[in-house]
Amino acid sequence: MQADFSGKWRSLTLLMLAEIAGMSLWFMSAAILPDLTREFDISEFRQAALSSAVQIGFVAGALVSALLGLADRIDPRRFFAACAILAAFFNASLLVVEPGGSISILARFITGALLAGVYPVGMKIAVGWGKADRGFLVGTLVGALTLGSAAPHLLALLGGTDWRWSLSVASLASAAGGVACLFAGLGPFHAKAPRMKMKAVLTAWTNPKIRYAYSGYLGHMWELYAMWAWIGVALTISFAGQMSSEAALSLSRLIAFLTIAAGGVASVIAGIVADRVGKANIAILAMAVSGSAAVASALTFGGPAWMTIICVLIWGAAILPDSAQFSALVADYSPPDQAGSLMTFQTALGFALTFFTVQLTPLVADWISWPGVFIIMAIGPVLGIVGMLRLKRIG
């Protein structure tokens, strides 16, 4: 039986805490990578694979979940809890297998697949609690996801060189978050979403509004996870010329956490404003600032640390607020019986793209340097803005 509004904020608080805890597993391997490489001989390809395996695992998990209608046939709270707890187990398996080995990469893939039962399912629970304030609800959930994604860098900072401690805390947190979600209620607007249909895939192409919303989302995803996954590594290199290697590593972890977390705060604010000024307008503004900050971060790279920190923090704050708005736009323009499938397909396409960007980013950085990579990342927001302007023109 669904809970009434009296339990709305208690349920949403539990959900947000569970989301933060579960998503803390996402960038764990990237956050502790400097410590892993000191202890183990891991090739650059496998270093990247530890992060990109999560991306492709998420795509696989999202598609399987949608095709089988798992979240429709199972109480979403139980589905969330099971996925968060199992993801914690596979994340913790890196304590007993060789990091960078094939088994550890497979474990990261499975972790990503299970996280497809955390983020999208959490979104479904959240929107069941309101209609008029859905911009705020979606923005808040994305903010929780962001804080969770930033958490590994904070844990790595607190754990120092003890990567096992950081890994263990994140795993325990995810399991606890899964349990917490069981105590959240389902709102009065909670409804079953349709299963994935091939017809929805055709709609994504034949409906120009949805097609342009997709293009904006893909431009956004081009830079987002590549930046999130590797900003700590890049900043360590940037700071190395200004301070000792240990100080550079500690500072980079702190700034990486603050950079990603800044996007979470900005998403909540953008979610409130978007319902008033327009979702496409918020997306355009966010991408304009994000792309500009990426270029500025490239220009200040290796220079005074404070200049790079300011640019990167602005980049982090602007890189995320458009995310929730793309999903909301797709929902707005979709036929009611295809909205769930079209949003799932959108997410799958976006994270499929991130598999390549996350995997290739460190390799390209070795080839053209990190500033060059930042410039390439800025291409995504430019293309995304083009898509949003075309959407507004026909809207």
RACOR-V152722 format. One record per residue. N is the residue number from 0. PSI is psi in radians with two decimals (NA if undefined). OMEGA is omega as a letter, one per 40 degrees, with the letter a starting at -180 (NA if undefined). NEAR is the number of other ideal C-beta (glycine too) atoms within 10 Angstrom. Layout:
n=N psi=PSI omega=OMEGA near=NEAR
n=N psi=PSI omega=OMEGA near=NEAR
//
This chain:
n=0 psi=2.42 omega=a near=5
n=1 psi=2.57 omega=i near=11
n=2 psi=2.70 omega=i near=17
n=3 psi=-3.09 omega=a near=10
n=4 psi=-0.36 omega=a near=12
n=5 psi=-0.43 omega=a near=9
n=6 psi=0.17 omega=a near=17
n=7 psi=-0.96 omega=a near=17
n=8 psi=-0.55 omega=i near=10
n=9 psi=-0.78 omega=a near=13
n=10 psi=-0.75 omega=a near=23
n=11 psi=-0.63 omega=i near=21
n=12 psi=-0.80 omega=i near=12
n=13 psi=-0.73 omega=a near=21
n=14 psi=-0.77 omega=a near=28
n=15 psi=-0.72 omega=i near=22
n=16 psi=-0.70 omega=i near=19
n=17 psi=-0.66 omega=i near=30
n=18 psi=-0.79 omega=i near=31
n=19 psi=-0.79 omega=a near=22
n=20 psi=-0.78 omega=a near=27
n=21 psi=-0.74 omega=a near=35
n=22 psi=-0.08 omega=i near=28
n=23 psi=-0.21 omega=i near=28
n=24 psi=-0.32 omega=a near=31
n=25 psi=-0.97 omega=a near=31
n=26 psi=0.38 omega=a near=29
n=27 psi=-0.77 omega=a near=28
n=28 psi=-0.62 omega=i near=30
n=29 psi=-0.66 omega=a near=26
n=30 psi=-0.63 omega=a near=31
n=31 psi=0.13 omega=a near=28
n=32 psi=-0.74 omega=i near=26
n=33 psi=-0.65 omega=i near=18
n=34 psi=-0.65 omega=i near=20
n=35 psi=-0.76 omega=a near=21
n=36 psi=-0.36 omega=i near=15
n=37 psi=-0.49 omega=a near=9
n=38 psi=-0.51 omega=a near=11
n=39 psi=2.62 omega=i near=13
n=40 psi=1.71 omega=a near=8
n=41 psi=2.17 omega=a near=19
n=42 psi=2.79 omega=a near=10
n=43 psi=-0.64 omega=i near=12
n=44 psi=-0.77 omega=a near=12
n=45 psi=-0.51 omega=i near=17
n=46 psi=-0.81 omega=i near=21
n=47 psi=-0.64 omega=a near=22
n=48 psi=-0.53 omega=i near=22
n=49 psi=-0.56 omega=i near=25
n=50 psi=-0.79 omega=a near=29
n=51 psi=-0.43 omega=i near=27
n=52 psi=-0.57 omega=i near=25
n=53 psi=-0.71 omega=a near=31
n=54 psi=-0.90 omega=a near=27
n=55 psi=-0.53 omega=i near=21
n=56 psi=-0.70 omega=i near=26
n=57 psi=-0.75 omega=i near=30
n=58 psi=-0.83 omega=a near=21
n=59 psi=-0.77 omega=a near=18
n=60 psi=-0.70 omega=a near=26
n=61 psi=-0.73 omega=a near=25
n=62 psi=-0.75 omega=i near=18
n=63 psi=-0.77 omega=i near=14
n=64 psi=-0.74 omega=a near=23
n=65 psi=-0.76 omega=a near=26
n=66 psi=-0.64 omega=a near=13
n=67 psi=-0.13 omega=a near=12
n=68 psi=0.63 omega=a near=15
n=69 psi=-0.77 omega=a near=19
n=70 psi=-0.27 omega=i near=24
n=71 psi=-0.61 omega=a near=17
n=72 psi=-0.26 omega=a near=10
n=73 psi=2.48 omega=i near=15
n=74 psi=2.13 omega=a near=12
n=75 psi=-0.50 omega=i near=24
n=76 psi=-0.71 omega=i near=23
n=77 psi=-0.66 omega=i near=13
n=78 psi=-0.81 omega=i near=21
n=79 psi=-0.87 omega=a near=30
n=80 psi=-0.79 omega=a near=25
n=81 psi=-0.76 omega=a near=17
n=82 psi=-0.72 omega=a near=27
n=83 psi=-0.70 omega=a near=30
n=84 psi=-0.75 omega=i near=19
n=85 psi=-0.67 omega=i near=18
n=86 psi=-0.67 omega=i near=31
n=87 psi=-0.71 omega=i near=26
n=88 psi=-0.83 omega=a near=15
n=89 psi=-0.58 omega=i near=21
n=90 psi=-0.73 omega=a near=28
n=91 psi=-0.32 omega=a near=20
n=92 psi=-0.34 omega=i near=18
n=93 psi=-0.23 omega=i near=26
n=94 psi=-0.39 omega=a near=12
n=95 psi=-0.17 omega=i near=9
n=96 psi=2.85 omega=a near=14
n=97 psi=2.04 omega=i near=13
n=98 psi=2.31 omega=a near=25
n=99 psi=-0.22 omega=i near=22
n=100 psi=2.95 omega=a near=14
n=101 psi=-0.64 omega=a near=11
n=102 psi=-0.70 omega=a near=14
n=103 psi=-0.65 omega=i near=24
n=104 psi=-0.69 omega=i near=20
n=105 psi=-0.69 omega=i near=15
n=106 psi=-0.67 omega=i near=24
n=107 psi=-0.62 omega=i near=28
n=108 psi=-0.81 omega=a near=22
n=109 psi=-0.66 omega=i near=20
n=110 psi=-0.79 omega=i near=30
n=111 psi=-0.72 omega=i near=27
n=112 psi=-0.69 omega=i near=25
n=113 psi=-0.54 omega=i near=25
n=114 psi=-0.27 omega=i near=27
n=115 psi=-0.26 omega=i near=27
n=116 psi=0.06 omega=i near=28
n=117 psi=-1.08 omega=a near=30
n=118 psi=-1.02 omega=a near=25
n=119 psi=-0.66 omega=a near=24
n=120 psi=-0.64 omega=i near=27
n=121 psi=-0.67 omega=i near=27
n=122 psi=-0.74 omega=a near=22
n=123 psi=-0.74 omega=i near=22
n=124 psi=-0.75 omega=a near=28
n=125 psi=-0.84 omega=a near=26
n=126 psi=-0.25 omega=i near=22
n=127 psi=-0.16 omega=a near=22
n=128 psi=0.06 omega=i near=24
n=129 psi=2.84 omega=i near=18
n=130 psi=-0.91 omega=a near=11
n=131 psi=-0.51 omega=a near=8
n=132 psi=0.48 omega=a near=15
n=133 psi=-0.55 omega=i near=20
n=134 psi=-0.74 omega=i near=21
n=135 psi=-0.75 omega=a near=20
n=136 psi=-0.80 omega=a near=24
n=137 psi=-0.74 omega=i near=25
n=138 psi=-0.66 omega=i near=30
n=139 psi=-0.70 omega=i near=22
n=140 psi=-0.72 omega=i near=25
n=141 psi=-0.62 omega=i near=29
n=142 psi=-0.72 omega=i near=26
n=143 psi=-0.74 omega=i near=26
n=144 psi=-0.71 omega=a near=27
n=145 psi=-0.76 omega=i near=28
n=146 psi=-0.66 omega=i near=24
n=147 psi=-0.70 omega=i near=31
n=148 psi=-0.51 omega=i near=26
n=149 psi=-0.43 omega=a near=27
n=150 psi=-0.67 omega=a near=26
n=151 psi=-0.62 omega=i near=29
n=152 psi=-0.66 omega=i near=28
n=153 psi=-0.73 omega=i near=20
n=154 psi=-0.69 omega=i near=23
n=155 psi=-0.63 omega=i near=32
n=156 psi=-0.79 omega=a near=20
n=157 psi=-0.58 omega=a near=12
n=158 psi=-0.18 omega=a near=21
n=159 psi=-2.28 omega=a near=14
n=160 psi=-0.04 omega=a near=15
n=161 psi=1.43 omega=a near=13
n=162 psi=-0.45 omega=i near=24
n=163 psi=-0.63 omega=i near=15
n=164 psi=-0.82 omega=a near=15
n=165 psi=-0.77 omega=a near=25
n=166 psi=-0.72 omega=a near=27
n=167 psi=-0.75 omega=a near=18
n=168 psi=-0.75 omega=i near=17
n=169 psi=-0.70 omega=i near=29
n=170 psi=-0.78 omega=i near=24
n=171 psi=-0.68 omega=i near=15
n=172 psi=-0.74 omega=i near=23
n=173 psi=-0.76 omega=i near=31
n=174 psi=-0.74 omega=i near=21
n=175 psi=-0.65 omega=i near=17
n=176 psi=-0.66 omega=i near=30
n=177 psi=-0.75 omega=i near=25
n=178 psi=-0.72 omega=a near=14
n=179 psi=-0.65 omega=a near=22
n=180 psi=-0.49 omega=i near=30
n=181 psi=-0.40 omega=a near=14
n=182 psi=0.03 omega=i near=14
n=183 psi=2.66 omega=i near=26
n=184 psi=2.95 omega=i near=23
n=185 psi=2.30 omega=a near=19
n=186 psi=2.95 omega=a near=23
n=187 psi=-0.27 omega=i near=15
n=188 psi=0.17 omega=i near=12
n=189 psi=2.31 omega=a near=16
n=190 psi=2.75 omega=i near=12
n=191 psi=2.41 omega=i near=12
n=192 psi=2.64 omega=i near=20
n=193 psi=2.75 omega=i near=18
n=194 psi=2.86 omega=i near=18
n=195 psi=2.31 omega=i near=23
n=196 psi=2.49 omega=i near=17
n=197 psi=-0.49 omega=i near=8
n=198 psi=-0.59 omega=i near=12
n=199 psi=-0.63 omega=i near=23
n=200 psi=-0.70 omega=i near=15
n=201 psi=-0.66 omega=i near=11
n=202 psi=-0.61 omega=i near=19
n=203 psi=-0.44 omega=i near=20
n=204 psi=-0.70 omega=a near=10
n=205 psi=-0.42 omega=i near=9
n=206 psi=1.90 omega=a near=18
n=207 psi=-0.56 omega=i near=13
n=208 psi=-0.76 omega=i near=16
n=209 psi=-0.69 omega=a near=25
n=210 psi=-0.73 omega=i near=16
n=211 psi=-0.60 omega=i near=24
n=212 psi=-0.69 omega=i near=30
n=213 psi=-0.76 omega=a near=22
n=214 psi=-0.68 omega=i near=18
n=215 psi=-0.73 omega=a near=29
n=216 psi=-0.72 omega=i near=27
n=217 psi=-0.65 omega=i near=20
n=218 psi=-0.71 omega=i near=28
n=219 psi=-0.80 omega=a near=28
n=220 psi=-0.39 omega=i near=24
n=221 psi=-0.73 omega=a near=24
n=222 psi=-0.53 omega=a near=25
n=223 psi=-1.09 omega=a near=25
n=224 psi=-0.46 omega=i near=26
n=225 psi=-0.71 omega=i near=28
n=226 psi=-0.86 omega=a near=29
n=227 psi=-0.76 omega=a near=26
n=228 psi=-0.59 omega=a near=29
n=229 psi=0.04 omega=a near=24
n=230 psi=-0.59 omega=i near=26
n=231 psi=-0.76 omega=i near=27
n=232 psi=-0.78 omega=a near=21
n=233 psi=-0.75 omega=a near=24
n=234 psi=-0.59 omega=i near=26
n=235 psi=-0.75 omega=i near=20
n=236 psi=-0.72 omega=a near=15
n=237 psi=-0.71 omega=a near=25
n=238 psi=-0.32 omega=a near=22
n=239 psi=-0.52 omega=a near=15
n=240 psi=-0.16 omega=a near=10
n=241 psi=-0.24 omega=a near=15
n=242 psi=3.11 omega=i near=13
n=243 psi=2.80 omega=a near=10
n=244 psi=-0.65 omega=i near=11
n=245 psi=-0.74 omega=i near=10
n=246 psi=-0.68 omega=i near=13
n=247 psi=-0.72 omega=a near=19
n=248 psi=-0.80 omega=a near=23
n=249 psi=-0.77 omega=a near=17
n=250 psi=-0.70 omega=a near=19
n=251 psi=-0.64 omega=i near=28
n=252 psi=-0.70 omega=i near=25
n=253 psi=-0.81 omega=a near=17
n=254 psi=-0.62 omega=i near=24
n=255 psi=-0.74 omega=i near=31
n=256 psi=-0.85 omega=a near=23
n=257 psi=-0.62 omega=a near=17
n=258 psi=-0.84 omega=a near=26
n=259 psi=-0.73 omega=a near=27
n=260 psi=-0.58 omega=i near=22
n=261 psi=-0.62 omega=i near=21
n=262 psi=-0.61 omega=i near=29
n=263 psi=-0.76 omega=i near=24
n=264 psi=-0.77 omega=a near=16
n=265 psi=-0.57 omega=a near=23
n=266 psi=-0.68 omega=i near=28
n=267 psi=-0.80 omega=i near=19
n=268 psi=-0.78 omega=a near=15
n=269 psi=-0.61 omega=i near=30
n=270 psi=-0.61 omega=i near=26
n=271 psi=-0.77 omega=a near=13
n=272 psi=-0.57 omega=a near=17
n=273 psi=-0.64 omega=i near=26
n=274 psi=-0.32 omega=a near=16
n=275 psi=-0.72 omega=a near=9
n=276 psi=-0.13 omega=i near=11
n=277 psi=2.30 omega=a near=15
n=278 psi=-0.73 omega=a near=24
n=279 psi=-0.64 omega=i near=22
n=280 psi=-0.72 omega=i near=15
n=281 psi=-0.73 omega=a near=25
n=282 psi=-0.76 omega=a near=31
n=283 psi=-0.81 omega=i near=23
n=284 psi=-0.78 omega=a near=18
n=285 psi=-0.76 omega=a near=26
n=286 psi=-0.60 omega=i near=28
n=287 psi=-0.78 omega=i near=15
n=288 psi=-0.72 omega=a near=19
n=289 psi=-0.84 omega=a near=30
n=290 psi=-0.69 omega=i near=25
n=291 psi=-0.71 omega=i near=16
n=292 psi=-0.58 omega=i near=23
n=293 psi=-0.77 omega=i near=27
n=294 psi=-0.75 omega=i near=16
n=295 psi=-0.67 omega=i near=19
n=296 psi=-0.61 omega=i near=31
n=297 psi=-0.73 omega=a near=21
n=298 psi=-0.52 omega=a near=14
n=299 psi=-0.07 omega=a near=20
n=300 psi=2.27 omega=i near=21
n=301 psi=-0.10 omega=i near=16
n=302 psi=-2.76 omega=i near=13
n=303 psi=2.27 omega=a near=10
n=304 psi=-0.67 omega=a near=20
n=305 psi=-0.57 omega=i near=10
n=306 psi=-0.78 omega=i near=14
n=307 psi=-0.69 omega=a near=23
n=308 psi=-0.78 omega=i near=21
n=309 psi=-0.82 omega=a near=15
n=310 psi=-0.75 omega=a near=22
n=311 psi=-0.66 omega=i near=28
n=312 psi=-0.70 omega=i near=17
n=313 psi=-0.73 omega=i near=19
n=314 psi=-0.82 omega=a near=27
n=315 psi=-0.67 omega=i near=29
n=316 psi=-0.59 omega=a near=25
n=317 psi=-0.28 omega=a near=24
n=318 psi=-0.29 omega=a near=32
n=319 psi=-0.56 omega=a near=28
n=320 psi=-0.43 omega=i near=31
n=321 psi=-0.30 omega=a near=33
n=322 psi=-0.94 omega=a near=24
n=323 psi=-0.56 omega=a near=29
n=324 psi=-0.57 omega=i near=30
n=325 psi=-0.75 omega=i near=28
n=326 psi=-0.72 omega=i near=23
n=327 psi=-0.68 omega=i near=23
n=328 psi=-0.75 omega=i near=27
n=329 psi=-0.74 omega=i near=25
n=330 psi=-0.68 omega=a near=19
n=331 psi=-0.68 omega=a near=13
n=332 psi=-0.04 omega=a near=19
n=333 psi=2.59 omega=i near=22
n=334 psi=2.46 omega=a near=14
n=335 psi=-0.62 omega=a near=8
n=336 psi=0.02 omega=i near=12
n=337 psi=-0.02 omega=a near=23
n=338 psi=-0.83 omega=a near=18
n=339 psi=-0.76 omega=a near=25
n=340 psi=-0.71 omega=a near=24
n=341 psi=-0.63 omega=i near=26
n=342 psi=-0.66 omega=i near=22
n=343 psi=-0.75 omega=i near=24
n=344 psi=-0.68 omega=i near=23
n=345 psi=-0.82 omega=a near=23
n=346 psi=-0.74 omega=a near=24
n=347 psi=-0.75 omega=i near=20
n=348 psi=-0.76 omega=a near=16
n=349 psi=-0.78 omega=a near=25
n=350 psi=-0.42 omega=i near=24
n=351 psi=-0.70 omega=i near=18
n=352 psi=-0.70 omega=a near=22
n=353 psi=-0.42 omega=i near=25
n=354 psi=-0.78 omega=a near=20
n=355 psi=-0.71 omega=a near=14
n=356 psi=-0.72 omega=i near=24
n=357 psi=-0.72 omega=a near=27
n=358 psi=-0.68 omega=a near=20
n=359 psi=-0.37 omega=a near=16
n=360 psi=-0.93 omega=a near=24
n=361 psi=-0.51 omega=i near=23
n=362 psi=-0.74 omega=i near=13
n=363 psi=-0.61 omega=i near=15
n=364 psi=-0.65 omega=i near=20
n=365 psi=-0.48 omega=a near=11
n=366 psi=-0.82 omega=a near=10
n=367 psi=0.03 omega=i near=11
n=368 psi=2.79 omega=a near=16
n=369 psi=-0.70 omega=i near=23
n=370 psi=-0.68 omega=i near=18
n=371 psi=-0.67 omega=i near=14
n=372 psi=-0.71 omega=i near=26
n=373 psi=-0.70 omega=i near=27
n=374 psi=-0.74 omega=i near=17
n=375 psi=-0.69 omega=i near=20
n=376 psi=-0.60 omega=a near=25
n=377 psi=-0.28 omega=i near=22
n=378 psi=-0.64 omega=a near=14
n=379 psi=-0.93 omega=i near=26
n=380 psi=-0.60 omega=i near=29
n=381 psi=-0.84 omega=i near=13
n=382 psi=-0.63 omega=i near=16
n=383 psi=-0.68 omega=i near=29
n=384 psi=-0.69 omega=i near=21
n=385 psi=-0.78 omega=i near=16
n=386 psi=-0.73 omega=a near=24
n=387 psi=-0.65 omega=i near=29
n=388 psi=-0.67 omega=i near=13
n=389 psi=-0.64 omega=i near=16
n=390 psi=-0.76 omega=i near=23
n=391 psi=-0.57 omega=a near=13
n=392 psi=-0.61 omega=a near=8
n=393 psi=-0.14 omega=a near=8
n=394 psi=NA omega=NA near=14
//
